[in-house]
Each structure stands twice: as C-alpha cells, then as structure tokens.
Amino acid sequence: MATRPIYFADDAAGEPVYAYDMEFDWVAGMAISQKQKCIQSLHSAIGQQWKDSAILEVSSKSENPLGVKLSAFNLGFERNGKFITVECAFQGSKVFEHGGPFLELYEDRSIRAKQFFQDKDLGRLIKFSFFGKEDWELDPPTMFYDWIYINSLHRHSELIDEVIKYDVFTDIEFNPKRSINCQARSVALYVGLHQAGILGDVIEDKSRYKEYICSVAARHKML
C-alpha cells in the first residue's frame, strides 16, 4: 500500500485547493507501464470513494494526452521568441546564499534544469528571482511555483477548455516527503480559482495574487 495526496479544485469550504491523502495499492517498478498501473490503481481508489469524480493525472506518465501536456516539463510560455517550460523557469529562478539566479537554465531541457543542483553546494535557498528582476519570497512555500504554472496555463486556451472539465488531480511522481511543489496541485489551484470567479483578478495582478495566497495560508495556520 502507498499514500499520495490528491487535489480537488475547490471544496465545500470555498478553498481553491483541497488536498486529501489517498491510500491505494502500489505497483513496484520504474518503467512507464508500471507507473501507469500505479495511476490506474490510485484512480480506482479515488473512484470508489468519489464515484462521480472526473480524475486527471498530471504528469509525463499520464495515459491522458492532456495530462502529459500539463506536465511542468512540457507546459510553458514564450518570451522574446524563446519557449520556457515551467520547470526551467522555476529552477532557473532559484537564488541561494552562494549563487543564482541561473537564467541560462530557462532555455535548457526540463530534466537537465531539474538535475542541475544535485552536485552543487550553494548554501540555503533564500529567494526566487524571476528573470533576475522580480523577487519572490519563499513563504508560502508553493506561491512562486504556482504563479509560474497558472500563468503559463492561462496562455493555452485549448488546454483550459479541457482541464476545467476535471475536479480531481493527481501526480504519481509527487512525494511530499521529498518535494514541496506539485503540478497537480497547481492545476487544481487554477481550476479552483476559475470556479470561484477570481482567476482573472489574481492572474492580472501579482500583488493581489500574493495577498490572496498569503491569506489562504494564514487561515490554514490558524486551524
């Protein structure tokens, strides 16, 4: 058995994202076919508990082409004629005590950008610097990653029309014991903001987005 978080777009309490730890039968193995069996097992467990749910796996392992397109390794935006994935923008914007941002990663392959820091001793992560101009604090922890993601998704109307049909999102590769940011959570946030009717407000105004996300985080800390 294994447990992984699943993400709902908006719950009864009106939060933009609701996370639930789902237990399911894990299928061992690193092959894509094994990962997809895990996805099927997870989605089957979700379906047994929430029978009418529309579930989407958001990762490069997804059997749904939409989920593959929504992977942070594939989803991105164009700037100055260059296509930059969410993953590359996030990794390249990191600023440590002894280095960063690493803007050259913006134009690298997503997998190389993610692995770039594995053999480097740069000290503590202290902030993010988007294109070396916009500084973002580390708290709330997923605020900057989610900002890149929802803004990238918002540029793809053909994906938006499809993704808003779903209400539960998973990422079989995400393990909260090893990572903080989750692309499935970011998709759920986008859909939740859309359902709440405030997506346009937070997309168009970075300060309003920060204020909103910080207010949600503060409410959770008080619970």
N, C-alpha and C positions, 0 to 999 in steps of 0.2 A: 504493500500500500504506500501511497505517497499523498502529500498535501500540497496544493498550489493555490495561490489567490486567483479568483475570477472577479471580473469587474462588471458591474451593472451601470448603465447610463441612467442616472437619476433614480433615487429610491423614494419611498413614501415620505421621507422627512425633507425632501427637496434638495438634498446634496447633489452636486453634479456627478459625483462618482461614489459608488458604494462597493466596497471590497468584501469578499467572503472567502474564507479558506475552505476549499473543496477537497475532500478525500476521494481518492479513486485508485484503481488498480494500475500500478506502474508496469510498463513493459521495458525490460532492460535492453540496452544496445544503442550504439551511436549512429547506425545507418538511418537515412531519412525514412525508410519504410518502418523502422522501429519507432521513431519519433511520431510518425503519423498514427501508429497503433496506440501510442500514449494519448494523442489528441482525441482519437475516437473513444478511448476509454474515459477520458475526462469529460468529453461532451455527452457521453451516455449517462454518466453520473449526474451531470447537470440536468439533463432532460428528465431523469427520473424524479428529481426534486422540483423542477420548474418545467412542467410539461409543455407549456405554450411559449417557451423562450426561443428566440432566434439567436443562435450562437455563432460567433465568428472567431476563428483562430487567426491571430495577427502575428505572423512570423514567416520567415522564408520556408518553413516546413509545412505551412498550411496547404491543405488539399484544395482550398478555395483560392482561385487566382486573385481575388480581391484582397485576401489576407496577405498574399505574397507581395502585392503592390504596396500594401500599407506597412510592410516591414521598414523599420528605420534605416535599414541597409539599402533600400530601394526608393523610398519616398524622399522627396527633396524639393528644392526650389532653384530658380535661375537667378544669378546675379552677375552683372557685367558679362553676359554671354556664357557663363560657366554654370553647369549644373552641380549643385552641392547637396549631398544627402543629409538627412537629419543626423545620422551617426557621425559623419565627418564634421558637421558644424558644431555638434556638441563636444566632441573630443578635441577639436582644434581650438576651442574657446577656453579650455582649461588654463588656469593660472595657478602655479604652485609657488612655494617660497623661493625656489631657485630656478624658475623658468616659466615661460608662457606669456601670452597665448602662442599657439603653434598654428598659425594661419596657413602654413603650407599643407596642413592636413585637410583643409577644406576641399582641395582638388584631388585628394588621394582616393584609393579604394576604401570602402567602408570597413572591411575586415582588417586592412592594414592600419587604418586610423584607430580602430579599437585596440589593436595589439601594440600600438606604438609605445605605450608607457610601461610595458611589462618588465623591461630590463633597465629601467631608469630610476635613479634616486633623486627626486626633485623636491623632497620635503612635503609638507602638508599642502593639500588643495586649499586655496584661500578665497578664490572667487572665479567667475567666468567673465570673459571679455569678448563680446560678440563683434567680430571684425576688428578687434582692438580698439573699439570706440564706445560700445555700450557695456558698462559693467553691471553684473548681476551678482547678488549675494547668494550664499549657499543655503539659506533658510527662508521659506520652506524648502525641503530637500529636492523636490521634483519640479520646482517652479520654472527654472530655466529650460530644462529639457522639454517640459510640456509646452512651453511657449514656442520653441522652435517647431515642435511637432504640429501643434494645432494651426500655426500659421502656414506651415508647408501644406498640410492637408487642405486648408481653405483655398489654396490656389488650384485645386484639382476638382472642378465641379463634377466631372464624370465619376469620381470616386465618392464624393459627398452624397450624390443621389442614391448610391447603393448602400453606403455604410449606415445611413440613418434608418435603414430597414431592420437593423440588428439592435439588440438590447443587452446582450451578454458578450463579453470579450475575454479571450484567453491568449496566453503566450506560453507555450510549453517549455520554452527555453529559460524563462524567467524564474529565478530562485531568489526570494527575498533575503535569504541568508548570505547571498553573495553580491547582490546588486540592489540599487535603490530605484533606478528609473525603469519603467516598463512601458513598452509601446502599446500594449493592450489597454493599460490604464489611460494613456494619452488619448487613444481613440474614444474610450468611454467618456473621458472628460469633454472631448469635442461634441459628442452626441448629447451628453447631458446638458452642456451649455446651449446647444441648439434647441433641445426640448424645453429648456427654461426660458427661452426667448431672449437671452442676453449675450449670445455668441457675438453678434455684431459689435456690441459695446466693448467687450474685452479684447476683441481682435484689433479694433481700430485705435485703441488707447492703451499703451503699455502700462501707464501708471494705474489705470482703472483695473487692468488685469492683475497687477501686483496687489492692489488693495483688496480685490475680491479673493484671490487665492490666500492671502495672509489672514483674511477674516475667517475663511473656512478652516484654515489650520488652527487658528486661535480657538474656535468653537470646539474642535476635536480635543485640544489640550485641556479644555475645561471639563470634558466629560469624564 
